[in-house]
């Protein structure tokens, strides 16, 4: 499997899409970061949460860049410094997206429930599958580990697929709330959409890459004990 040209042929489209998506995120974020907002990211998120009756959801500042996420276990919205303190359309858009996940959690949005349940298995599957496949491929007596590794990686692929509607829905909720609550105007929403849409393509690229790797594993090892 090492240095197999077929592997790179399988994942090349996803890698190209991922690179394009990353460049798109950086460019749209840079533009939206220069567009002022009446509220900081933290204030916008707080307004969205309070308007939905989610005053028990805390907002914390965390280190790093674009490390923003919602923690459903502790009911905490964690925002990077630039997003937490920033008074730009980029900061407001990203903060609203994460607040969208809190709204999903409060409504027991089915794909989010499934994603939260799948997180431990998906994390283990993505890390352990490669090693199981390698061991099974090189040790004939342990060839059954190849199938175990493929099944584990399949769990990660399912997680990636389920994650797509979760992220798209969070962005849709964010855009709707920003306009409905008067945080941004319809004209300003254009820049928020550009940032969130660009970010969505990174999830698509990641999912496509996972699918293509799984297909490669199946092609490479299906029916083979070499």
C-alpha positions, 0 to 999 in steps of 0.5 A, a space after each residue: 500500500 505504501 507509495 501505491 500510485 493508485 492510492 494517490 489517484 483515488 484521493 487526488 480529486 479530494 485533495 485538489 478540492 480541499 486545497 481550493 476550499 482552504 484557499 477560498 476560506 482564507 480569501 473570503 475570511 480576509 475580506 469579511 474580516 475587514 467588514 465591520 460589525 456592530 457586535 463582536 462575535 461573542 456578543 452576537 452569539 450571546 444574542 442568538 442564544 438568549 433569543 432562543 432561551 439558551 441562557 444556560 449555554 456559556 461562551 468561552 474564549 479559547 486559544 488558536 485560530 479558527 478553533 471555534 466549536 460547540 461542546 454539547 456535553 458541557 453546553 459551552 460555545 468556545 470561540 477563538 480570540 479573533 472570533 470572540 473579540 472581533 467586531 467583523 462580519 467574519 467573526 459574527 458569521 463564525 460565532 453564529 454558525 457555532 451558536 447554530 449547533 447549540 440551537 440544533 442541540 436544544 432542538 434534538 436535531 437528529 443528525 447532530 444526535 447521531 453525530 454525537 453518538 458516533 464521535 468516539 467510534 469515528 475517532 477510534 476508527 480513523 486512528 486505528 484502522 490504518 494500523 490494523 490494515 497494515 498489520 493484516 496486510 503484512 502478516 498473513 496469519 492476521 489477515 482478518 485485521 484488514 477487514 476489521 480495519 476497513 469496517 472501522 474506517 467505514 464508521 469514520 466515513 459514515 460519521 463524515 457523511 452524517 456531519 455534512 447536514 449538521 454543518 449545512 444546517 448550522 450555517 443556515 440557522 446562523 444566516 437566518 438568525 443574523 438577519 432576523 435579529 438585526 445583527 447584520 443587514 441583508 447586504 452584509 449577509 453576503 459576506 457572511 454567506 461567502 465565509 460559511 459557504 467556503 467553510 462548507 466546501 472543506 467539509 465536503 472535501 474531507 468527506 470525499 477524501 474519506 470515501 475515496 480512501 475507503 474505496 481504495 481499501 476495498 479495491 486494494 484488499 478485497 478478496 486478496 490475501 497477498 
